[in-house]
């Protein structure tokens, strides 16, 4: 059976091979670059329709793909590429994408030794994967401010995307992604961190600060608390700061009586700090 060239899709584009049941591919004899360049000129497919994309997102959301994690990555990379640009001018399209639970939660092991991340809207423990909607998520740059409160996602950086900064943030806004955390969420994040062994003097032995002296692998609680408090201070969170007076949120360095043991961070209430 002979078919027109536009019935076939470019096998080099991951979204086609990740969801192959809907697409036809050229035989091996025609998969050399020179053939593919020629067939592109004749109409070889290199993009998916919006309806196809939404169908793939729903498939991942419903755990109906054999590799949910990879499929989620492929869909996000397609959206944040030249292929997805044609949808950026349509608020309905972006809103529709932002409301589907197909985006993989970021790896938050860097913070999780301090406090477990908030529960993902959709979790698959057997796959060790959590999914969320873009309109419920916060960008990874602000993970330290909200990881115990809101789902965090790691999206392709703008420097790979070639959008100007304003257009990039407009895209995130259209998808519903939070780029500036709400101060109430940051306040709750502080409360959640304070409700850990870091604020209990009798539980110093339950963690080893040596594990996070390398800031590339483990978050430092002192840095985290300072960042959270400064965010409230710089974003009109004065009333929330006043409410922290009785909350263990000020990081101090506690040293064991044994000099050979490392110093450890403890959180104390602001009213307990002597100036």
Buried (B, 14 or more C-beta within 10 A) or exposed (E): EEEEBEEBBBBEBBBBBBBEEEBEBBEEEBBEEEEBEEBEEEEBBBBBEBEBBBEBBEBBBEBEBEEBBBBBBBBBBBBBBEBBBEBBEEEEBBBBBBBBBBBBBBEBEBBBBBBEBBEBBBBEEEEEBBBBBBBBBBBBEBBBBBBBBBBBBBBEEBEEBEBEEEBBBBBBBBBBBBEEBBBEBBBBBBBBBBBBBBBEEEEBEEBBBEEBEEEEEBBBBBBBBEBBBEBBEEBEBEEBBEEBEEBBBBBEEEEEEEEEBEEBBBBBBBEEEEE
